[in-house]
Amino acid sequence: MSGNEILALGLLLVGGFLVGGVVSFGRQRKWIAAVVLAVLAALAVAAGVLRLIPT
């Protein structure tokens, strides 16, 4: 695996953990925290996917 693939995998894993936090905070009705985590998760997943796309 190259460095870009490892970085992309790490970003996708972080995005997955953040999505789990969104679900957890959403169940507790803490919407501000859920929205912040959702934005961070979207950024992490988008960065991971962009790293996997060859230029």
VENCOR-V576645 format. One record per backbone hydrogen bond with DSSP energy under -0.5 kcal/mol. CO is the residue of the C=O (numbers start at 1). NH is the residue of the N-H. E is the energy in kcal/mol with one decimal. If there is no record, write none. Layout:
{{CO:NH:E} {CO:NH:E}}
This chain:
{{2:6:-2.0} {3:7:-2.4} {4:8:-2.6} {5:9:-2.4} {6:10:-2.5} {7:11:-2.5} {8:12:-2.4} {9:13:-2.3} {10:14:-2.5} {11:15:-2.4} {12:16:-2.1} {13:17:-2.3} {14:18:-2.4} {15:19:-2.1} {16:20:-1.8} {17:21:-1.7} {18:22:-2.0} {19:23:-2.2} {20:24:-2.2} {21:25:-2.9} {22:26:-2.4} {23:27:-1.9} {24:28:-1.1} {25:30:-2.4} {26:29:-1.0} {29:31:-1.0} {30:34:-1.9} {31:35:-2.5} {32:36:-2.3} {33:37:-2.4} {34:38:-2.1} {35:39:-2.2} {36:40:-2.2} {37:41:-2.7} {38:42:-2.4} {39:43:-2.2} {40:44:-2.4} {41:45:-2.6} {42:46:-2.5} {43:47:-2.4} {44:48:-2.2} {45:49:-2.6} {46:50:-2.4} {47:51:-1.7} {48:52:-1.1} {49:53:-1.2}}
